[in-house]
Amino acid sequence: MIVDNALYIDGIRVGGTSDISEQVEVARSKNGFVWVGLSEPTKAEFDHIVGELNFHPLAVEDAVSAKQRPKIEDYEGLTFFVIKTVFYNEMKSEITTGELMCFVDKHFIVIVRHGEGSPLSNVRHDIEQHPAQLALGPFAVLHAVIDRVIDGYTSIASELENDVIDIETKVFSGKRKTYSQDIYFLKREVIEYRHAIEPLMQPLQKLTSDSFTQLPEQIRPFFRDTFDHLQLACEHALSMDSLLTTVLQADLAHVQVRQNEDVRRISAWVALAAGPTMIAGIYGMNFENMPELTTRFGYFSILGVMAVLTIVLAYKFKKAHWL
């Protein structure tokens, strides 16, 4: 659906007709621009916008297929920019993604939202409070949108980091429990987060380069600052992924250590039983010539030997922390 569309002249929102083609005509005559926002548009709604603004056919084809990687394309002066939005459900520890498809011309910007992500009404409201920024044109709106999305990346990274710290604390708590499944699930979400934000590096870098002549020079420094924020977010995501790999290895090592301890304990108990069993086995043999069997204190002597052997072995195993 069409969420909002408005005409801006000299950074000020201008009332009047809501017809998009008429708004664009006014924008061209008065050096303004039109900002159209759509959310999950139907084919009929999108075709209407395409007809009004005369989009390039390849741009339309890209917009119809919602599963796009972050990228930037130039279609005869129409800039097409795709951004991944990221939403984190803290209760489920689950990452979901959406897309923003931005069509930027000298006199209009159309933003199409698919899937999860924060509504852009707050972005529109905030930037309308700064007419000087809006007066820089549609690319100023694109910057505000990208900047808000990357701020969202940063806040989600903080939430993910809290979950990573929690799982790390559990692994090193000393409890006889494995958290490998929890670590794996969290690592999968971090990887999905990385897959959403890291591909944006290349198109945003291209946008900020001097070779991209469509971008007004007054706005280029703002985009470069936003690129720095994205770079920090990507580095943060990489460090979390690496930390989770280390924590997973530590958890598996703890499991191996506990298994070794269990094997040692079992072996120690078997050894404690082996000594008396061996002695009992010897004197259980049916030989006629066994002098110990006829001695007065033979029975008690053998019991004593068994007891002493068991005590000595138990002491040795205890000292070696096998028991």
C-alpha positions as CSV (number, residue, x, y, z in Angstrom):
1,M,0.0,0.0,0.0
2,I,1.0,3.6,-0.4
3,V,2.0,4.8,3.1
4,D,2.6,8.4,2.3
5,N,3.5,10.7,-0.6
6,A,4.4,14.3,-0.4
7,L,6.0,17.2,-2.4
8,Y,8.9,19.1,-1.0
9,I,10.1,22.5,-2.2
10,D,13.2,24.1,-0.6
11,G,13.0,21.5,2.1
12,I,9.4,22.3,3.1
13,R,6.5,19.9,2.7
14,V,3.9,21.5,0.3
15,G,0.2,20.6,0.3
16,G,-2.1,20.4,-2.6
17,T,-2.7,17.6,-5.1
18,S,-2.0,14.0,-4.1
19,D,-1.6,12.9,-7.7
20,I,2.0,11.7,-8.0
21,S,2.5,12.7,-11.7
22,E,1.2,16.2,-10.9
23,Q,3.5,16.5,-7.9
24,V,6.5,15.5,-10.0
25,E,5.6,18.1,-12.6
26,V,5.5,20.8,-9.9
27,A,8.7,19.5,-8.4
28,R,10.5,19.8,-11.8
29,S,9.2,23.3,-12.4
30,K,10.1,24.5,-8.9
31,N,13.3,22.4,-8.3
32,G,11.7,20.3,-5.6
33,F,11.1,16.6,-5.3
34,V,8.5,14.0,-4.4
35,W,8.9,11.4,-1.7
36,V,6.7,8.3,-2.1
37,G,6.6,5.5,0.5
38,L,5.1,2.1,-0.2
39,S,4.8,-1.0,2.1
40,E,4.3,-4.4,0.6
41,P,2.6,-2.8,-2.5
42,T,0.3,-4.9,-4.7
43,K,1.2,-5.3,-8.4
44,A,-1.6,-2.8,-9.3
45,E,-0.2,-0.2,-6.8
46,F,3.3,-0.6,-8.0
47,D,2.3,-0.6,-11.7
48,H,0.5,2.7,-11.0
49,I,3.7,4.3,-9.6
50,V,5.7,2.9,-12.5
51,G,3.3,4.4,-15.0
52,E,3.3,7.8,-13.2
53,L,7.1,8.0,-12.9
54,N,8.2,6.1,-16.1
55,F,10.6,3.7,-14.4
56,H,13.2,1.9,-16.4
57,P,12.0,-1.7,-17.2
58,L,15.0,-3.3,-15.6
59,A,14.5,-1.4,-12.4
60,V,10.9,-2.6,-12.4
61,E,12.0,-6.2,-12.9
62,D,14.4,-5.9,-9.9
63,A,11.7,-4.4,-7.7
64,V,9.1,-7.1,-8.4
65,S,11.4,-9.8,-7.2
66,A,11.6,-9.0,-3.5
67,K,14.6,-11.3,-2.6
68,Q,17.4,-9.0,-3.6
69,R,20.9,-8.6,-2.2
70,P,22.0,-5.1,-1.2
71,K,23.2,-3.4,-4.4
72,I,23.3,-0.2,-6.3
73,E,22.4,0.2,-10.0
74,D,22.1,3.1,-12.3
75,Y,19.4,3.0,-15.0
76,E,19.9,6.0,-17.2
77,G,19.9,8.5,-14.4
78,L,17.6,6.5,-12.1
79,T,19.5,5.2,-9.1
80,F,18.2,1.9,-7.7
81,F,19.5,1.1,-4.2
82,V,18.6,-2.1,-2.1
83,I,19.1,-2.2,1.6
84,K,18.5,-5.1,4.0
85,T,16.5,-4.3,7.1
86,V,17.1,-6.5,10.2
87,F,14.7,-7.3,13.1
88,Y,15.7,-9.2,16.2
89,N,13.1,-11.0,18.3
90,E,14.9,-11.2,21.7
91,M,12.3,-13.6,23.2
92,K,13.0,-16.1,20.5
93,S,16.6,-15.1,19.8
94,E,15.7,-14.9,16.1
95,I,16.8,-12.7,13.3
96,T,14.3,-11.8,10.5
97,T,15.1,-9.6,7.5
98,G,13.3,-7.4,5.1
99,E,14.2,-5.1,2.2
100,L,14.1,-1.5,1.3
101,M,14.1,-0.7,-2.4
102,C,14.9,2.9,-3.1
103,F,14.4,4.5,-6.5
104,V,16.2,7.9,-6.6
105,D,15.9,10.5,-9.4
106,K,16.7,14.2,-9.4
107,H,13.0,15.1,-8.6
108,F,11.7,12.0,-6.8
109,I,12.5,9.2,-4.4
110,V,10.3,6.1,-4.1
111,I,10.9,3.7,-1.2
112,V,9.4,0.2,-1.3
113,R,9.5,-1.8,1.9
114,H,9.2,-5.6,2.0
115,G,9.2,-7.8,5.1
116,E,10.4,-7.0,8.6
117,G,11.8,-3.7,9.5
118,S,11.1,-0.4,11.3
119,P,8.5,1.8,9.6
120,L,9.9,4.9,7.9
121,S,7.3,7.3,9.2
122,N,9.7,8.3,12.0
123,V,12.4,9.0,9.5
124,R,10.1,11.2,7.5
125,H,9.0,13.1,10.6
126,D,12.5,13.6,11.9
127,I,14.0,14.8,8.6
128,E,11.0,17.2,8.0
129,Q,12.2,19.0,11.2
130,H,15.4,19.9,9.2
131,P,14.4,21.7,6.1
132,A,18.0,22.6,5.2
133,Q,18.8,18.9,5.0
134,L,15.7,18.1,3.0
135,A,16.6,21.0,0.6
136,L,19.6,18.9,-0.5
137,G,17.2,16.7,-2.5
138,P,16.2,13.0,-2.7
139,F,19.7,11.8,-1.9
140,A,19.3,13.5,1.5
141,V,16.3,11.3,2.1
142,L,18.2,8.2,1.0
143,H,21.0,9.1,3.4
144,A,18.5,9.5,6.3
145,V,16.9,6.1,5.5
146,I,20.3,4.3,5.2
147,D,21.5,6.0,8.4
148,R,18.4,4.9,10.3
149,V,18.7,1.3,9.1
150,I,22.4,1.2,10.1
151,D,21.5,2.6,13.5
152,G,19.2,-0.4,13.7
153,Y,22.1,-2.7,12.9
154,T,24.0,-1.3,15.8
155,S,21.2,-1.7,18.3
156,I,20.6,-5.3,17.1
157,A,24.4,-6.0,17.5
158,S,24.1,-4.9,21.1
159,E,21.2,-7.3,21.8
160,L,23.1,-10.1,20.1
161,E,26.2,-9.3,22.1
162,N,24.2,-9.6,25.3
163,D,23.1,-13.1,24.3
164,V,26.7,-14.0,23.4
165,I,27.9,-12.8,26.8
166,D,25.1,-14.8,28.5
167,I,26.0,-18.0,26.7
168,E,29.7,-17.5,27.4
169,T,29.0,-17.1,31.1
170,K,27.0,-20.3,31.2
171,V,29.7,-22.3,29.4
172,F,32.3,-21.2,32.0
173,S,30.0,-21.5,35.0
174,G,31.4,-24.9,35.8
175,K,28.0,-26.7,35.5
176,R,28.1,-30.3,34.2
177,K,25.9,-29.3,31.2
178,T,26.5,-28.7,27.5
179,Y,25.3,-25.6,25.7
180,S,26.4,-26.5,22.2
181,Q,22.9,-26.5,20.8
182,D,22.2,-23.0,22.2
183,I,25.5,-21.8,20.9
184,Y,24.8,-23.2,17.4
185,F,21.4,-21.5,17.2
186,L,22.9,-18.2,18.3
187,K,25.7,-18.5,15.9
188,R,23.3,-19.2,13.1
189,E,21.5,-15.9,13.9
190,V,24.7,-14.0,14.0
191,I,25.6,-15.5,10.6
192,E,22.2,-14.4,9.2
193,Y,22.8,-10.9,10.6
194,R,26.2,-10.8,8.9
195,H,24.7,-12.0,5.6
196,A,22.2,-9.1,5.8
197,I,24.6,-6.3,6.6
198,E,28.0,-7.1,5.1
199,P,26.8,-7.1,1.4
200,L,25.8,-3.5,1.9
201,M,29.5,-2.5,2.2
202,Q,30.2,-2.6,-1.5
203,P,27.2,-0.6,-2.8
204,L,27.5,2.0,-0.1
205,Q,31.2,2.3,-0.9
206,K,30.4,2.8,-4.6
207,L,27.8,5.4,-3.7
208,T,30.4,7.4,-1.6
209,S,33.1,7.2,-4.3
210,D,33.9,10.3,-6.4
211,S,33.0,8.2,-9.6
212,F,29.3,8.2,-8.6
213,T,28.5,11.6,-10.1
214,Q,24.8,11.5,-9.4
215,L,25.4,12.2,-5.7
216,P,25.5,15.9,-4.8
217,E,28.9,16.8,-3.3
218,Q,27.3,18.4,-0.2
219,I,25.9,15.0,0.8
220,R,28.9,12.9,0.1
221,P,30.6,13.4,3.5
222,F,27.4,12.3,5.3
223,F,27.3,9.1,3.3
224,R,31.0,8.5,4.1
225,D,30.3,8.9,7.8
226,T,27.4,6.4,7.5
227,F,29.8,4.0,5.7
228,D,32.2,4.2,8.7
229,H,29.3,3.2,11.0
230,L,28.4,0.3,8.7
231,Q,32.1,-0.8,8.7
232,L,32.1,-0.8,12.6
233,A,28.9,-2.8,12.6
234,C,30.4,-5.4,10.3
235,E,33.5,-5.7,12.4
236,H,31.4,-6.1,15.5
237,A,29.4,-8.9,13.9
238,L,32.6,-10.7,12.8
239,S,34.0,-10.5,16.3
240,M,30.8,-11.9,17.8
241,D,30.9,-14.8,15.2
242,S,34.6,-15.5,16.1
243,L,33.8,-15.4,19.9
244,L,30.9,-17.9,19.4
245,T,33.2,-20.2,17.6
246,T,35.7,-20.0,20.5
247,V,32.9,-20.5,23.0
248,L,31.6,-23.5,21.1
249,Q,35.1,-25.1,21.0
250,A,35.4,-24.4,24.8
251,D,32.1,-26.1,25.4
252,L,33.0,-29.1,23.4
253,A,36.4,-29.2,25.2
254,H,34.5,-29.1,28.6
255,V,32.4,-32.1,27.5
256,Q,35.5,-34.0,26.5
257,V,37.1,-33.2,29.9
258,R,34.0,-34.4,31.7
259,Q,33.9,-37.6,29.7
260,N,37.5,-38.2,30.5
261,E,36.8,-37.7,34.2
262,D,33.9,-40.1,34.1
263,V,36.2,-42.7,32.4
264,R,38.8,-42.3,35.0
265,R,36.3,-42.7,37.8
266,I,34.9,-45.8,36.2
267,S,38.4,-47.2,35.7
268,A,39.3,-46.5,39.3
269,W,36.2,-48.3,40.6
270,V,37.0,-51.3,38.3
271,A,40.6,-51.3,39.6
272,L,39.4,-51.3,43.2
273,A,37.3,-54.3,42.5
274,A,39.9,-56.1,40.4
275,G,42.4,-56.6,43.3
276,P,40.1,-58.5,45.7
277,T,38.5,-60.3,42.7
278,M,41.9,-61.6,41.6
279,I,42.8,-62.9,45.1
280,A,39.4,-64.5,45.5
281,G,39.8,-66.1,42.1
282,I,43.1,-67.6,43.0
283,Y,41.8,-69.2,46.2
284,G,38.7,-70.3,44.5
285,M,40.7,-72.7,42.3
286,N,40.2,-76.4,43.0
287,F,43.9,-77.4,43.6
288,E,44.6,-80.0,46.3
289,N,48.0,-78.6,47.3
290,M,47.2,-75.0,48.6
291,P,49.0,-74.7,52.0
292,E,47.3,-71.4,52.9
293,L,43.9,-73.2,53.0
294,T,45.0,-75.3,56.0
295,T,46.7,-72.5,58.0
296,R,44.9,-71.3,61.2
297,F,44.7,-67.6,60.2
298,G,44.7,-68.0,56.4
299,Y,41.2,-66.8,55.9
300,F,41.6,-63.7,58.0
301,S,45.0,-63.0,56.4
302,I,43.6,-63.1,52.9
303,L,40.7,-60.8,54.0
304,G,43.3,-58.4,55.5
305,V,45.3,-58.4,52.3
306,M,42.2,-57.6,50.3
307,A,41.3,-54.8,52.6
308,V,44.8,-53.3,52.6
309,L,45.1,-53.6,48.8
310,T,41.7,-51.9,48.4
311,I,42.6,-49.1,50.9
312,V,46.0,-48.5,49.2
313,L,44.4,-48.3,45.7
314,A,41.6,-46.0,46.9
315,Y,44.2,-43.7,48.5
316,K,46.3,-43.6,45.3
317,F,43.3,-42.9,43.1
318,K,42.0,-40.2,45.5
319,K,45.3,-38.5,45.6
320,A,45.4,-38.6,41.7
321,H,41.8,-37.1,41.7
322,W,40.5,-40.2,40.0
323,L,37.9,-40.6,42.7
